[in-house]
Amino acid sequence: MKCEQWQLALALFSEALDTRLESNVISWNVAISACETGEQWQLALSLFNDMQEAKLEPDVASYNIVINVCGNGEQ
C-alpha cells in the first residue's frame, strides 16, 4: 500500500495546483518527498524546478529532500 501512497500524494498535489489552491514551500516539499518514497528522483528534480518557477524560494528542507532523493537514486 505504501508504494501507491506516494502516487496519491502527487495526484492530490497536482489537483490542488490545477484548482489554483495556494501552495507554499511546505506543500511543494511534501510533494518532492513523496517522490523519494516512490524512488522518482527525476520527478523530484522536476518538481524542485517547478517550485522555483512558481516563484517560491526553496528552504533548507527543500534542498535536503532533493539531496536525499538523488542520493537514494544514486544520481
C-alpha positions as CSV (number, residue, x, y, z in Angstrom):
1,M,0.0,0.0,0.0
2,K,2.9,2.4,0.8
3,C,4.2,2.2,-2.7
4,E,0.9,3.6,-4.0
5,Q,0.5,6.4,-1.4
6,W,3.3,8.5,-3.0
7,Q,1.3,8.4,-6.3
8,L,-1.8,9.5,-4.5
9,A,0.1,12.3,-2.7
10,L,1.3,13.6,-6.1
11,A,-2.1,13.3,-7.6
12,L,-3.7,15.4,-4.8
13,F,-0.9,18.0,-5.1
14,S,-1.4,18.2,-8.8
15,E,-5.2,18.6,-8.4
16,A,-4.6,21.3,-5.8
17,L,-2.4,23.2,-8.3
18,D,-4.9,22.7,-11.1
19,T,-7.7,24.2,-8.9
20,R,-5.4,27.1,-8.1
21,L,-5.3,26.5,-4.4
22,E,-2.5,28.5,-2.8
23,S,0.7,26.5,-2.5
24,N,3.7,27.1,-0.3
25,V,7.2,25.7,0.2
26,I,5.8,23.1,2.7
27,S,3.3,21.7,0.2
28,W,6.0,21.5,-2.5
29,N,8.4,19.8,-0.1
30,V,5.7,17.2,0.7
31,A,5.3,16.5,-3.0
32,I,9.0,16.3,-3.6
33,S,9.3,14.0,-0.5
34,A,6.6,11.7,-2.0
35,C,9.0,11.3,-4.9
36,E,11.6,10.0,-2.5
37,T,9.2,7.3,-1.3
38,G,8.5,6.3,-4.9
39,E,12.2,6.4,-5.9
40,Q,11.4,9.0,-8.5
41,W,14.5,11.3,-8.5
42,Q,13.8,12.8,-11.9
43,L,10.3,13.8,-10.9
44,A,11.6,15.2,-7.7
45,L,14.1,17.4,-9.6
46,S,11.3,18.5,-12.0
47,L,9.1,19.5,-9.1
48,F,12.0,21.3,-7.4
49,N,12.5,23.3,-10.6
50,D,8.7,23.9,-10.9
51,M,8.6,25.2,-7.4
52,Q,11.2,27.8,-8.2
53,E,9.4,28.7,-11.4
54,A,6.3,29.3,-9.2
55,K,8.3,32.0,-7.5
56,L,8.8,30.0,-4.3
57,E,12.2,30.1,-2.6
58,P,13.3,26.6,-1.6
59,D,14.3,26.3,2.1
60,V,16.8,24.1,3.8
61,A,14.3,21.2,3.9
62,S,13.8,21.5,0.2
63,Y,17.5,21.1,-0.5
64,N,17.8,18.2,2.0
65,I,14.9,16.4,0.4
66,V,16.3,16.8,-3.1
67,I,19.8,15.7,-2.0
68,N,18.2,12.6,-0.3
69,V,16.1,11.7,-3.3
70,C,19.1,12.0,-5.7
71,G,21.3,10.1,-3.2
72,N,18.9,7.3,-2.9
73,G,18.6,7.2,-6.7
74,E,22.4,7.2,-6.9
75,Q,22.3,10.4,-9.0
